[in-house]
Amino acid sequence: MRLSEILSMAIVSLNANKLRSGLTIFGITIGVFSIIGVMTIMNALQSSIESGLSFLGSNTFQIAKYPSIQFGGSIRDKYANRRDIIYDEVQRLQTLLQGQVDAFCPKIFNGGKQAVYGGYKTNPNLSIVGTNKDFLAVNQHNIELGRNLNDEDVEFARSVVVIGQDIKKRLFPNQNENPLDKLVKIGGKTYRVIGILAAKGSAFGTSDDNLALIPITRYFVDYGKYNRSINVAIQAKSQAEFEKTMDKAIGAMRVVRGLEADEENDFEVYSNDSLISTFEEIAGVVKIGAFIISFIALITAGIGIMNIMLVSVTERTKEIGIRKSIGAKKKNILTQFLIEAVILSELGGIIGILLGVIGGNVGAMVLNATAVFPWDWAIIGLVVCSLIGIGFGFFPAMKAASLDPVEALRFE
């Protein structure tokens, strides 16, 4: 018999038992859907996060009280019990690193603020940032109009502000109106607009254009300086000096914090690379977990295929006997049943891949990540489905191929 004839007979046989075939396909679909869905959303998130986490400028690292990625429970309590990084310590650190770095940027955030000008106001979701002139360099921002904060603004705690594009569009919808030197209220405090940030976009659902930068000293005047911990972003002079600069900064910070040689750091240091590495570790664990769960689901579905194919062999015993009596060879019967098992498995796999990609990308878009298609896992999924079809379909196929034609014809 030609392969095309065997394939045609296999399809006719499967079509004759639609419910049974559908249930078998459904089991495979669930297993493949779970792994493809998880891998799709993780790949989409990873792609988005690798670009989104690059919020620090080149050759830049950050010192903070808390790690970049936090977990709840006792782990968070450990960090919460650390001493805050206060402004006096930041100033001492800056003195120790004087002339050794390109940029030194203290920053402290206060979210949930609303800006008001004239009859216009923003949503109460902007972040006011107490910082200095180096915020732009270490966070990859640019000035579109006006000027940046300067040293005198910080020294004299001036009530000046540099606003992002979202704030500008809300407060100054008239394109002909110049926002510079206008007095705006943010969080109930009055500031004079000195600059407008160029548009940057958003990451993880948070807009980088919804910021209001004020001198850090003015921040302390308006919002207080106690029970607040400051983050410090530091930019090395070059990539070649990055590691050395980070080591110097860690050593200087230990001196500032008064730590003994045998005491561990009571602060965190991270960069873009370390942030991405941390996420990749977490993503790796999630992927392994998804693979194990999906593997169990696929094995269960494979057992289902084997049982259904065994039932099919029993039901079609007389058919097998007739085919053998008119010349069908053992390999023809074996091939037909294997093809049926593989078709069931592959159909389930294809449906699972399509649903997994759609579901994963819907989840990714909800999380503001870019849609992707996991070609590697889709190919792996199809290969695994083929192996499951062959592996779990072989025993029923072998049983069918080994039937004695005389006994098979007598079967009722």
C-alpha positions, 0 to 999 in steps of 0.5 A: 500500500502506498503511504497516501492510501494509508494516510487517507484511511487513517483520516477516515478512521479518525473522522468516524469517531469524532468525539473520541478524537476530539477528546484526545486532541483536547488533552494534547491541546491543554498540555501544549497550550500551557507551555506555549502560553507561558513561554510566549508571555515570558519571552514578551516580558523579557524582551520588554523588560530588557529594554525597559530596565535600561532606564539607567544611562550607560556606565551607570549603577545605583546605590539604594536601600532596597534591591531593584526587584523586591519580594514580600514577607520576611525578605522585605522586612530584612531590607525595611529594617535597614537604616535609610540612606540620608542626605548627609551620607549622600553628600559625604559619598559625593565628596569621597568620589569627587573627580572620579565619576562623570555624574553623581545623582541623588534622587528621591521620588514622591508619587501620586501628585497632581499639577495645576495651572490656571484652569487645567490640571493633571491626573493625580498620578505624576511623580515629583523627583527631588534630584540635581542636574545629573538626573538627565545623564544617569536616566537618559533624559534630554531637555526639549525647551528651557534649561536643566536644574543647576548647582545654584538651584540645589544650593539655594533650594529654589522653587523651580521645576523641570516637567515632562511631556505629559504634564506639559500637554495637560497644563499647556494644551495651547501650542502657542503658550510658552510654559517657561517661567509660568508658576504651576502648583504641584502637590499644593506647592508652587514652582516656576517652570524652567525646562521641559523634558523631551518625550521618552515614552513608558515602561511597564505601564509607567510613563517616563514623561510624567515626571516633575524634577525639583532641586533635592534641597527644595524637596526636603523643604516642601516634603521633609527629609526624615524617614526618607531613603535616597537613591544615588545613581553614579556614572563612571567615566568610561566602560573600562572604568565601570567595575573599578568605579563601582568598587570604589563607590561601594568602599566609600559607601561602607566608610560613610555608613561606618561598617566594619570589615566583617559586616555585610553591606546594608545597601544595594548596588545594581546596574542595568545588567544586574537588573536584567540578570535578576529577571532572567533568573526569575524567568528561568525558574518560571519557565522550568516550572511551566515545562514540568507542569506541561510535561506532566500534562502531555504524558497524561495526554499520551496515556490517553492516546494509548488507551483510546488507540487500544480501544480502537484496535479492539473495535476494529479487530475484524477490519484488521483481519479483513485487510490482512486476509486481502494482502495488507502487511504487518507494516501497513497496519503498524504505519496506519495506527501510528499515523492516526496517533501522530495526527491526533497528537499533532492536531492537538499540538497545533491548536495548543500552539495557536491558543498559547500564542494568542493567550500569551500575547493577550497577557503580554499586552495587558502588561504593556509588553510587545507581542512575540511568537516563540518559534523555538518553543513552537517547533519544540512543541511539534517535535514533542507531540510527534514523539508522544504520538509515536511513543504512546501509539506504538504499543497499540499499533504493534498490537494491531499489526500482530493480530492473527488474521484468522482470529481477527475475522472470528472476533465479534 
